[in-house]
């Protein structure tokens, strides 16, 4: 995951915002996106039900 994060960060810094947004939209249509959201941690961070990713419930998942 670390190398993926680094690679995506580098790619994002090299692309105009519109192109980066298009990549995100394409990634959300990929079947792997649904699989990743099966994790309660990933799902909560993605959904941000309280408006931000690091709410108390997510912190509880991290500490468990």
PDB file of N, CA, C and O in Angstrom:
ATOM      1  N   UNK A   1       0.819  -1.187   0.000  1.00  0.00           N
ATOM      2  CA  UNK A   1       0.000   0.000   0.000  1.00  0.00           C
ATOM      3  C   UNK A   1       0.867   1.256   0.000  1.00  0.00           C
ATOM      4  O   UNK A   1       0.503   2.266  -0.602  1.00  0.00           O
ATOM      5  N   UNK A   2       2.009   1.189   0.673  1.00  0.00           N
ATOM      6  CA  UNK A   2       2.884   2.357   0.715  1.00  0.00           C
ATOM      7  C   UNK A   2       3.371   2.765  -0.666  1.00  0.00           C
ATOM      8  O   UNK A   2       3.376   3.948  -1.007  1.00  0.00           O
ATOM      9  N   UNK A   3       3.779   1.784  -1.457  1.00  0.00           N
ATOM     10  CA  UNK A   3       4.262   2.115  -2.802  1.00  0.00           C
ATOM     11  C   UNK A   3       3.116   2.596  -3.691  1.00  0.00           C
ATOM     12  O   UNK A   3       3.316   3.452  -4.552  1.00  0.00           O
ATOM     13  N   UNK A   4       1.913   2.048  -3.485  1.00  0.00           N
ATOM     14  CA  UNK A   4       0.744   2.526  -4.236  1.00  0.00           C
ATOM     15  C   UNK A   4       0.459   3.980  -3.885  1.00  0.00           C
ATOM     16  O   UNK A   4       0.223   4.802  -4.771  1.00  0.00           O
ATOM     17  N   UNK A   5       0.482   4.296  -2.600  1.00  0.00           N
ATOM     18  CA  UNK A   5       0.227   5.668  -2.151  1.00  0.00           C
ATOM     19  C   UNK A   5       1.254   6.625  -2.742  1.00  0.00           C
ATOM     20  O   UNK A   5       0.901   7.700  -3.225  1.00  0.00           O
ATOM     21  N   UNK A   6       2.520   6.233  -2.702  1.00  0.00           N
ATOM     22  CA  UNK A   6       3.588   7.077  -3.255  1.00  0.00           C
ATOM     23  C   UNK A   6       3.395   7.279  -4.755  1.00  0.00           C
ATOM     24  O   UNK A   6       3.531   8.391  -5.264  1.00  0.00           O
ATOM     25  N   UNK A   7       3.082   6.210  -5.442  1.00  0.00           N
ATOM     26  CA  UNK A   7       2.877   6.278  -6.888  1.00  0.00           C
ATOM     27  C   UNK A   7       1.699   7.189  -7.244  1.00  0.00           C
ATOM     28  O   UNK A   7       1.794   8.004  -8.161  1.00  0.00           O
ATOM     29  N   UNK A   8       0.600   7.046  -6.520  1.00  0.00           N
ATOM     30  CA  UNK A   8      -0.570   7.886  -6.787  1.00  0.00           C
ATOM     31  C   UNK A   8      -0.284   9.354  -6.465  1.00  0.00           C
ATOM     32  O   UNK A   8      -0.731  10.249  -7.182  1.00  0.00           O
ATOM     33  N   UNK A   9       0.452   9.594  -5.398  1.00  0.00           N
ATOM     34  CA  UNK A   9       0.804  10.977  -5.045  1.00  0.00           C
ATOM     35  C   UNK A   9       1.649  11.616  -6.151  1.00  0.00           C
ATOM     36  O   UNK A   9       1.423  12.767  -6.524  1.00  0.00           O
ATOM     37  N   UNK A  10       2.613  10.869  -6.666  1.00  0.00           N
ATOM     38  CA  UNK A  10       3.450  11.387  -7.750  1.00  0.00           C
ATOM     39  C   UNK A  10       2.612  11.664  -8.989  1.00  0.00           C
ATOM     40  O   UNK A  10       2.772  12.697  -9.639  1.00  0.00           O
ATOM     41  N   UNK A  11       1.722  10.739  -9.310  1.00  0.00           N
ATOM     42  CA  UNK A  11       0.877  10.905 -10.494  1.00  0.00           C
ATOM     43  C   UNK A  11      -0.019  12.131 -10.341  1.00  0.00           C
ATOM     44  O   UNK A  11      -0.186  12.910 -11.279  1.00  0.00           O
ATOM     45  N   UNK A  12      -0.598  12.293  -9.141  1.00  0.00           N
ATOM     46  CA  UNK A  12      -1.487  13.429  -8.915  1.00  0.00           C
ATOM     47  C   UNK A  12      -0.752  14.757  -9.079  1.00  0.00           C
ATOM     48  O   UNK A  12      -1.309  15.714  -9.618  1.00  0.00           O
ATOM     49  N   UNK A  13       0.473  14.816  -8.624  1.00  0.00           N
ATOM     50  CA  UNK A  13       1.230  16.069  -8.714  1.00  0.00           C
ATOM     51  C   UNK A  13       1.599  16.415 -10.154  1.00  0.00           C
ATOM     52  O   UNK A  13       1.938  17.563 -10.444  1.00  0.00           O
ATOM     53  N   UNK A  14       1.538  15.445 -11.054  1.00  0.00           N
ATOM     54  CA  UNK A  14       1.927  15.663 -12.440  1.00  0.00           C
ATOM     55  C   UNK A  14       0.740  15.953 -13.368  1.00  0.00           C
ATOM     56  O   UNK A  14       0.933  16.349 -14.518  1.00  0.00           O
ATOM     57  N   UNK A  15      -0.478  15.756 -12.874  1.00  0.00           N
ATOM     58  CA  UNK A  15      -1.652  15.895 -13.738  1.00  0.00           C
ATOM     59  C   UNK A  15      -2.452  17.147 -13.414  1.00  0.00           C
ATOM     60  O   UNK A  15      -2.477  17.591 -12.266  1.00  0.00           O
ATOM     61  N   UNK A  16      -3.100  17.715 -14.414  1.00  0.00           N
ATOM     62  CA  UNK A  16      -4.044  18.801 -14.145  1.00  0.00           C
ATOM     63  C   UNK A  16      -5.216  18.257 -13.325  1.00  0.00           C
ATOM     64  O   UNK A  16      -5.535  17.073 -13.429  1.00  0.00           O
ATOM     65  N   UNK A  17      -5.856  19.091 -12.522  1.00  0.00           N
ATOM     66  CA  UNK A  17      -6.949  18.615 -11.659  1.00  0.00           C
ATOM     67  C   UNK A  17      -8.049  17.851 -12.390  1.00  0.00           C
ATOM     68  O   UNK A  17      -8.553  16.857 -11.867  1.00  0.00           O
ATOM     69  N   UNK A  18      -8.426  18.287 -13.571  1.00  0.00           N
ATOM     70  CA  UNK A  18      -9.486  17.605 -14.315  1.00  0.00           C
ATOM     71  C   UNK A  18      -9.121  16.184 -14.699  1.00  0.00           C
ATOM     72  O   UNK A  18      -9.962  15.286 -14.649  1.00  0.00           O
ATOM     73  N   UNK A  19      -7.866  15.978 -15.083  1.00  0.00           N
ATOM     74  CA  UNK A  19      -7.418  14.631 -15.437  1.00  0.00           C
ATOM     75  C   UNK A  19      -7.355  13.742 -14.205  1.00  0.00           C
ATOM     76  O   UNK A  19      -7.716  12.567 -14.268  1.00  0.00           O
ATOM     77  N   UNK A  20      -6.900  14.293 -13.086  1.00  0.00           N
ATOM     78  CA  UNK A  20      -6.840  13.512 -11.849  1.00  0.00           C
ATOM     79  C   UNK A  20      -8.257  13.118 -11.413  1.00  0.00           C
ATOM     80  O   UNK A  20      -8.474  11.997 -10.951  1.00  0.00           O
ATOM     81  N   UNK A  21      -9.210  14.028 -11.556  1.00  0.00           N
ATOM     82  CA  UNK A  21     -10.596  13.733 -11.197  1.00  0.00           C
ATOM     83  C   UNK A  21     -11.142  12.618 -12.080  1.00  0.00           C
ATOM     84  O   UNK A  21     -11.863  11.746 -11.593  1.00  0.00           O
ATOM     85  N   UNK A  22     -10.818  12.630 -13.347  1.00  0.00           N
ATOM     86  CA  UNK A  22     -11.280  11.584 -14.263  1.00  0.00           C
ATOM     87  C   UNK A  22     -10.719  10.222 -13.860  1.00  0.00           C
ATOM     88  O   UNK A  22     -11.416   9.212 -13.955  1.00  0.00           O
ATOM     89  N   UNK A  23      -9.477  10.188 -13.416  1.00  0.00           N
ATOM     90  CA  UNK A  23      -8.878   8.929 -12.955  1.00  0.00           C
ATOM     91  C   UNK A  23      -9.627   8.422 -11.728  1.00  0.00           C
ATOM     92  O   UNK A  23      -9.898   7.226 -11.615  1.00  0.00           O
ATOM     93  N   UNK A  24      -9.964   9.331 -10.801  1.00  0.00           N
ATOM     94  CA  UNK A  24     -10.719   8.935  -9.616  1.00  0.00           C
ATOM     95  C   UNK A  24     -12.078   8.366  -9.965  1.00  0.00           C
ATOM     96  O   UNK A  24     -12.505   7.366  -9.388  1.00  0.00           O
ATOM     97  N   UNK A  25     -12.755   8.998 -10.904  1.00  0.00           N
ATOM     98  CA  UNK A  25     -14.065   8.505 -11.326  1.00  0.00           C
ATOM     99  C   UNK A  25     -13.952   7.122 -11.956  1.00  0.00           C
ATOM    100  O   UNK A  25     -14.791   6.253 -11.717  1.00  0.00           O
ATOM    101  N   UNK A  26     -12.924   6.925 -12.752  1.00  0.00           N
ATOM    102  CA  UNK A  26     -12.706   5.611 -13.368  1.00  0.00           C
ATOM    103  C   UNK A  26     -12.392   4.564 -12.308  1.00  0.00           C
ATOM    104  O   UNK A  26     -12.883   3.438 -12.388  1.00  0.00           O
ATOM    105  N   UNK A  27     -11.584   4.921 -11.322  1.00  0.00           N
ATOM    106  CA  UNK A  27     -11.223   3.981 -10.250  1.00  0.00           C
ATOM    107  C   UNK A  27     -12.455   3.569  -9.448  1.00  0.00           C
ATOM    108  O   UNK A  27     -12.564   2.413  -9.038  1.00  0.00           O
ATOM    109  N   UNK A  28     -13.377   4.493  -9.223  1.00  0.00           N
ATOM    110  CA  UNK A  28     -14.593   4.159  -8.475  1.00  0.00           C
ATOM    111  C   UNK A  28     -15.526   3.232  -9.248  1.00  0.00           C
ATOM    112  O   UNK A  28     -16.396   2.599  -8.650  1.00  0.00           O
ATOM    113  N   UNK A  29     -15.362   3.144 -10.549  1.00  0.00           N
ATOM    114  CA  UNK A  29     -16.163   2.211 -11.352  1.00  0.00           C
ATOM    115  C   UNK A  29     -15.512   0.829 -11.437  1.00  0.00           C
ATOM    116  O   UNK A  29     -16.152  -0.131 -11.866  1.00  0.00           O
ATOM    117  N   UNK A  30     -14.263   0.723 -11.038  1.00  0.00           N
ATOM    118  CA  UNK A  30     -13.533  -0.545 -11.128  1.00  0.00           C
ATOM    119  C   UNK A  30     -14.066  -1.524 -10.082  1.00  0.00           C
ATOM    120  O   UNK A  30     -14.395  -1.105  -8.972  1.00  0.00           O
ATOM    121  N   UNK A  31     -14.160  -2.815 -10.404  1.00  0.00           N
ATOM    122  CA  UNK A  31     -14.664  -3.810  -9.439  1.00  0.00           C
ATOM    123  C   UNK A  31     -13.865  -3.858  -8.121  1.00  0.00           C
ATOM    124  O   UNK A  31     -14.419  -4.208  -7.079  1.00  0.00           O
ATOM    125  N   UNK A  32     -12.604  -3.518  -8.164  1.00  0.00           N
ATOM    126  CA  UNK A  32     -11.791  -3.535  -6.953  1.00  0.00           C
ATOM    127  C   UNK A  32     -12.293  -2.519  -5.925  1.00  0.00           C
ATOM    128  O   UNK A  32     -12.146  -2.736  -4.722  1.00  0.00           O
ATOM    129  N   UNK A  33     -12.875  -1.430  -6.379  1.00  0.00           N
ATOM    130  CA  UNK A  33     -13.401  -0.406  -5.469  1.00  0.00           C
ATOM    131  C   UNK A  33     -14.452  -1.012  -4.539  1.00  0.00           C
ATOM    132  O   UNK A  33     -14.422  -0.771  -3.332  1.00  0.00           O
ATOM    133  N   UNK A  34     -15.362  -1.782  -5.082  1.00  0.00           N
ATOM    134  CA  UNK A  34     -16.399  -2.428  -4.269  1.00  0.00           C
ATOM    135  C   UNK A  34     -15.771  -3.382  -3.257  1.00  0.00           C
ATOM    136  O   UNK A  34     -16.205  -3.440  -2.106  1.00  0.00           O
ATOM    137  N   UNK A  35     -14.770  -4.117  -3.674  1.00  0.00           N
ATOM    138  CA  UNK A  35     -14.085  -5.043  -2.771  1.00  0.00           C
ATOM    139  C   UNK A  35     -13.407  -4.290  -1.623  1.00  0.00           C
ATOM    140  O   UNK A  35     -13.498  -4.709  -0.469  1.00  0.00           O
ATOM    141  N   UNK A  36     -12.738  -3.195  -1.931  1.00  0.00           N
ATOM    142  CA  UNK A  36     -12.064  -2.418  -0.891  1.00  0.00           C
ATOM    143  C   UNK A  36     -13.059  -1.876   0.140  1.00  0.00           C
ATOM    144  O   UNK A  36     -12.735  -1.772   1.323  1.00  0.00           O
ATOM    145  N   UNK A  37     -14.250  -1.539  -0.304  1.00  0.00           N
ATOM    146  CA  UNK A  37     -15.246  -0.977   0.604  1.00  0.00           C
ATOM    147  C   UNK A  37     -15.911  -2.029   1.492  1.00  0.00           C
ATOM    148  O   UNK A  37     -16.745  -1.686   2.329  1.00  0.00           O
ATOM    149  N   UNK A  38     -15.556  -3.299   1.323  1.00  0.00           N
ATOM    150  CA  UNK A  38     -16.051  -4.333   2.225  1.00  0.00           C
ATOM    151  C   UNK A  38     -15.377  -4.242   3.590  1.00  0.00           C
ATOM    152  O   UNK A  38     -15.904  -4.762   4.574  1.00  0.00           O
ATOM    153  N   UNK A  39     -14.234  -3.599   3.661  1.00  0.00           N
ATOM    154  CA  UNK A  39     -13.558  -3.383   4.938  1.00  0.00           C
ATOM    155  C   UNK A  39     -14.290  -2.283   5.708  1.00  0.00           C
ATOM    156  O   UNK A  39     -14.508  -1.201   5.163  1.00  0.00           O
ATOM    157  N   UNK A  40     -14.676  -2.535   6.973  1.00  0.00           N
ATOM    158  CA  UNK A  40     -15.355  -1.486   7.752  1.00  0.00           C
ATOM    159  C   UNK A  40     -14.506  -0.220   7.881  1.00  0.00           C
ATOM    160  O   UNK A  40     -15.038   0.890   7.867  1.00  0.00           O
ATOM    161  N   UNK A  41     -13.209  -0.383   8.005  1.00  0.00           N
ATOM    162  CA  UNK A  41     -12.301   0.761   8.118  1.00  0.00           C
ATOM    163  C   UNK A  41     -12.326   1.600   6.848  1.00  0.00           C
ATOM    164  O   UNK A  41     -12.522   2.814   6.897  1.00  0.00           O
ATOM    165  N   UNK A  42     -12.124   0.942   5.715  1.00  0.00           N
ATOM    166  CA  UNK A  42     -12.098   1.644   4.431  1.00  0.00           C
ATOM    167  C   UNK A  42     -13.456   2.262   4.128  1.00  0.00           C
ATOM    168  O   UNK A  42     -13.534   3.394   3.650  1.00  0.00           O
ATOM    169  N   UNK A  43     -14.524   1.524   4.404  1.00  0.00           N
ATOM    170  CA  UNK A  43     -15.873   2.030   4.134  1.00  0.00           C
ATOM    171  C   UNK A  43     -16.142   3.305   4.929  1.00  0.00           C
ATOM    172  O   UNK A  43     -16.656   4.283   4.385  1.00  0.00           O
ATOM    173  N   UNK A  44     -15.797   3.294   6.213  1.00  0.00           N
ATOM    174  CA  UNK A  44     -16.070   4.466   7.054  1.00  0.00           C
ATOM    175  C   UNK A  44     -15.235   5.664   6.601  1.00  0.00           C
ATOM    176  O   UNK A  44     -15.740   6.785   6.538  1.00  0.00           O
ATOM    177  N   UNK A  45     -13.957   5.430   6.287  1.00  0.00           N
ATOM    178  CA  UNK A  45     -13.098   6.520   5.826  1.00  0.00           C
ATOM    179  C   UNK A  45     -13.604   7.080   4.496  1.00  0.00           C
ATOM    180  O   UNK A  45     -13.526   8.285   4.256  1.00  0.00           O
ATOM    181  N   UNK A  46     -14.115   6.215   3.644  1.00  0.00           N
ATOM    182  CA  UNK A  46     -14.627   6.656   2.336  1.00  0.00           C
ATOM    183  C   UNK A  46     -15.952   7.406   2.481  1.00  0.00           C
ATOM    184  O   UNK A  46     -16.139   8.455   1.863  1.00  0.00           O
ATOM    185  N   UNK A  47     -16.869   6.879   3.288  1.00  0.00           N
ATOM    186  CA  UNK A  47     -18.199   7.486   3.426  1.00  0.00           C
ATOM    187  C   UNK A  47     -18.185   8.786   4.225  1.00  0.00           C
ATOM    188  O   UNK A  47     -18.998   9.674   3.969  1.00  0.00           O
ATOM    189  N   UNK A  48     -17.269   8.908   5.192  1.00  0.00           N
ATOM    190  CA  UNK A  48     -17.183  10.101   6.059  1.00  0.00           C
ATOM    191  C   UNK A  48     -18.572  10.500   6.577  1.00  0.00           C
ATOM    192  O   UNK A  48     -19.033  11.607   6.299  1.00  0.00           O
ATOM    193  N   UNK A  49     -19.240   9.619   7.322  1.00  0.00           N
ATOM    194  CA  UNK A  49     -20.608   9.891   7.747  1.00  0.00           C
ATOM    195  C   UNK A  49     -20.764  11.120   8.653  1.00  0.00           C
ATOM    196  O   UNK A  49     -21.855  11.683   8.743  1.00  0.00           O
ATOM    197  N   UNK A  50     -19.705  11.529   9.308  1.00  0.00           N
ATOM    198  CA  UNK A  50     -19.784  12.727  10.149  1.00  0.00           C
ATOM    199  C   UNK A  50     -19.089  13.922   9.501  1.00  0.00           C
ATOM    200  O   UNK A  50     -18.823  14.929  10.157  1.00  0.00           O
ATOM    201  N   UNK A  51     -18.802  13.796   8.210  1.00  0.00           N
ATOM    202  CA  UNK A  51     -18.246  14.912   7.467  1.00  0.00           C
ATOM    203  C   UNK A  51     -16.728  14.916   7.328  1.00  0.00           C
ATOM    204  O   UNK A  51     -16.180  15.733   6.588  1.00  0.00           O
ATOM    205  N   UNK A  52     -16.051  14.030   8.017  1.00  0.00           N
ATOM    206  CA  UNK A  52     -14.597  13.947   7.913  1.00  0.00           C
ATOM    207  C   UNK A  52     -14.177  12.501   8.173  1.00  0.00           C
ATOM    208  O   UNK A  52     -14.906  11.743   8.812  1.00  0.00           O
ATOM    209  N   UNK A  53     -13.016  12.128   7.682  1.00  0.00           N
ATOM    210  CA  UNK A  53     -12.604  10.726   7.723  1.00  0.00           C
ATOM    211  C   UNK A  53     -12.203  10.243   9.114  1.00  0.00           C
ATOM    212  O   UNK A  53     -12.380   9.060   9.407  1.00  0.00           O
ATOM    213  N   UNK A  54     -11.684  11.084   9.964  1.00  0.00           N
ATOM    214  CA  UNK A  54     -11.130  10.633  11.236  1.00  0.00           C
ATOM    215  C   UNK A  54     -12.052  10.783  12.414  1.00  0.00           C
ATOM    216  O   UNK A  54     -11.633  11.309  13.445  1.00  0.00           O
ATOM    217  N   UNK A  55     -13.298  10.341  12.310  1.00  0.00           N
ATOM    218  CA  UNK A  55     -14.218  10.486  13.441  1.00  0.00           C
ATOM    219  C   UNK A  55     -13.928   9.438  14.525  1.00  0.00           C
ATOM    220  O   UNK A  55     -13.071   8.573  14.347  1.00  0.00           O
ATOM    221  N   UNK A  56     -14.646   9.524  15.638  1.00  0.00           N
ATOM    222  CA  UNK A  56     -14.382   8.658  16.796  1.00  0.00           C
ATOM    223  C   UNK A  56     -14.569   7.184  16.461  1.00  0.00           C
ATOM    224  O   UNK A  56     -13.796   6.347  16.927  1.00  0.00           O
ATOM    225  N   UNK A  57     -15.573   6.853  15.667  1.00  0.00           N
ATOM    226  CA  UNK A  57     -15.804   5.461  15.312  1.00  0.00           C
ATOM    227  C   UNK A  57     -14.616   4.908  14.514  1.00  0.00           C
ATOM    228  O   UNK A  57     -14.170   3.786  14.753  1.00  0.00           O
ATOM    229  N   UNK A  58     -14.122   5.687  13.586  1.00  0.00           N
ATOM    230  CA  UNK A  58     -12.967   5.242  12.804  1.00  0.00           C
ATOM    231  C   UNK A  58     -11.743   5.086  13.709  1.00  0.00           C
ATOM    232  O   UNK A  58     -10.979   4.134  13.553  1.00  0.00           O
ATOM    233  N   UNK A  59     -11.553   5.990  14.631  1.00  0.00           N
ATOM    234  CA  UNK A  59     -10.431   5.877  15.579  1.00  0.00           C
ATOM    235  C   UNK A  59     -10.561   4.617  16.418  1.00  0.00           C
ATOM    236  O   UNK A  59      -9.558   3.974  16.724  1.00  0.00           O
ATOM    237  N   UNK A  60     -11.797   4.252  16.800  1.00  0.00           N
ATOM    238  CA  UNK A  60     -12.016   3.004  17.530  1.00  0.00           C
ATOM    239  C   UNK A  60     -11.619   1.796  16.674  1.00  0.00           C
ATOM    240  O   UNK A  60     -11.044   0.834  17.183  1.00  0.00           O
ATOM    241  N   UNK A  61     -11.925   1.849  15.384  1.00  0.00           N
ATOM    242  CA  UNK A  61     -11.525   0.755  14.491  1.00  0.00           C
ATOM    243  C   UNK A  61     -10.005   0.647  14.399  1.00  0.00           C
ATOM    244  O   UNK A  61      -9.459  -0.453  14.325  1.00  0.00           O
ATOM    245  N   UNK A  62      -9.329   1.788  14.405  1.00  0.00           N
ATOM    246  CA  UNK A  62      -7.866   1.787  14.336  1.00  0.00           C
ATOM    247  C   UNK A  62      -7.281   1.197  15.609  1.00  0.00           C
ATOM    248  O   UNK A  62      -6.327   0.422  15.549  1.00  0.00           O
ATOM    249  N   UNK A  63      -7.836   1.553  16.750  1.00  0.00           N
ATOM    250  CA  UNK A  63      -7.286   1.122  18.023  1.00  0.00           C
ATOM    251  C   UNK A  63      -7.640  -0.313  18.386  1.00  0.00           C
ATOM    252  O   UNK A  63      -6.997  -0.908  19.251  1.00  0.00           O
ATOM    253  N   UNK A  64      -8.656  -0.876  17.736  1.00  0.00           N
ATOM    254  CA  UNK A  64      -9.099  -2.255  18.077  1.00  0.00           C
ATOM    255  C   UNK A  64      -8.114  -3.301  17.657  1.00  0.00           C
ATOM    256  O   UNK A  64      -8.346  -4.491  17.874  1.00  0.00           O
TER     257      UNK A  64
END
